[in-house]
Amino acid sequence: MKKRVVGFLMAAGCGGAAMESGGSPAAIELVDQGCLDHAHELAAAGAVFVGPAHASTGPAPIHVDATMIEGHRIAGEKHIHPDERTQRAIQKANVRSTAPSFKICLGVDGVPTEIVALRPSCFPRYDEHIKERMSEWRYSQYVVNGEAVAVCTAVTFVYKLE
């Protein structure tokens, strides 16, 4: 069963991991148990698990309102704006504003495990930028009944031309 990890690792240290996009920093496919055994090391090195990677490693995350976990953020920029090139593309397209929404799931350690566009911005470069920056977010543990739990929430970014 394939597991997908997105990060900026040039080498994964396990035979079953292969870089997409010709070895550039992109996605790493975990394709065997040997690579899954290294999942915690990859996460510690900054990789972000996306898709169904954690589906078999514990209970399903609980869904919470974004306001419930916002106070738990300990790292990462909250406001993610498009770069200058994307700002020009937005302006050229005569779009006055965009409000992309993303689902983010956090493991019990407060590290993102899944980032998925729910409503893209129509500017793929901006969407990818948002996902990259969200992968840098870190949270303190979210605790329910005295136990740290994995959580998911939705986040909307509003960008308006001025």
N, C-alpha and C positions, 0 to 999 in steps of 0.2 A: 504494500500500500504506500503510495507516494505521500510525502509530507512536504509542504512548501515553507521555506523560510526566506524572508526578504531582509537583506542587510548589506553591509559593505565589507564583506569578508573576501579577501582574494584567495584564501585557502581555508578549507574547512577541517582538514586533518582527519578525514575519513574517506575511504575509497568510494562510497556511494554518493558523495556530493559532487555535483557538477554545476559550474557557473553557466548561466544563460548569457546571451549577448556576447559570445566570444570571449569570455573571461573578464569582462569589465565588471565593476562593482554593480551588481544587480541582484538577481534572485538565485538562491541555492536550493536545489531540489534534494531533499533527504529521501533516498530511495531504498534504504535497507535499515535493518535494526541497528547495525553498527553506527550509522549516522544518528539515529534516534538516541542512542546511548550518549551522544555528545551534545544533545539538545541544550542542556543546562550550560555547558561551556560556551556554546554558540550564543546563547542569550546573554551570558555574562560579558561576551565580547562585543555586544551591541546589536546582534541580529534580532529581528522582530519576526515572530511567527505569525503567519496569516493563513486564512482558509481553515480547513479542518484539522490543523496540526495537533491541537490539544484535545480533540474530540474523545480520544480513548485514554487520556491521561488523568482524568478526574471528573468530578461532577460538572454539569453544564453551568456556565456562568449565570448569575441572576441579572435581570435587567433593572437598571435604576435610572432615575432622572439625572440629567447632567449636573444639576445643582447639588445633588447628593454627594458627588465625588469631586466636584471642583475644589473644595477646600482641602482635599487630600493631595492635590498636585504639589510636588516638591521640586520638579525640574521641567524645563521646556517652556517655550514661548507660547502664550495663550493666543495672541493675535497673529495670524499668519496671513500676510499680504502677498499678492502676486509680485513676481520680480518685474523689473522695468520692461523687459521684452513682452511679457504677458499683459502688463498694463497697457502698452501700446496696442496690442492685438485687441484687447477689450474695447479700447477707445475707437479703434479703426472699425470694429464691428458695430459701433454705435450702441453698445450695451451700456445702460446707465448704472445697472447694479447686477450682482450675481450673489446667490446665497446657497452655495453647495453644502450638503449635509453628509456626514460620515458616521458610520458605526465604529466605535472603538471598544474593544474588549481588553480587560486587564487581567493578568494572572494574579494569583494570591500574593505574589511578590510586588504587585503594583507596576509591572512592566507590560506594555502593550503586547497582546498576543494576536490581535486581529484588527485590521483597519480596512474598511470597505466603504466605497462611495455608495451612499443611498440615493442621493440626488446630485449628480455631477454638475459642475459649473458650465459645461459646454466649452471649456478651455482645458484640454487634457494636460497641458504643461502646468497649469495652476493646480489641478487636482493631484498630480504627482508630487508637486511641491508640498501641498498640504499633507499628503500621506507621509512623505519623508520627514517633515517637521513633527507631525504627530507621533511618529515612531521614536522621537527623542523624549517624549513626555514620560515622566516617572511620577508615581503616586505612592503615598504611604498605604499600608494595607487597609483594605475596607473590611471591617469586622462586623459580623452578625452573630448574635448570641455567643460572644466570646471567641469566635473562630474566624480567621481570615478567609475570605471567599473571593472567587473570581467574579468580575462584574462586566456588564456591557452597558453602553449608553450611546446616545446619538448627540452629535455636536454639529451645529450649523455655523458657518462662517459667512458674514455679510460683508461684501466689498462693494462700495459705491464710488463712482467717479464724482469728483468734485469740480 
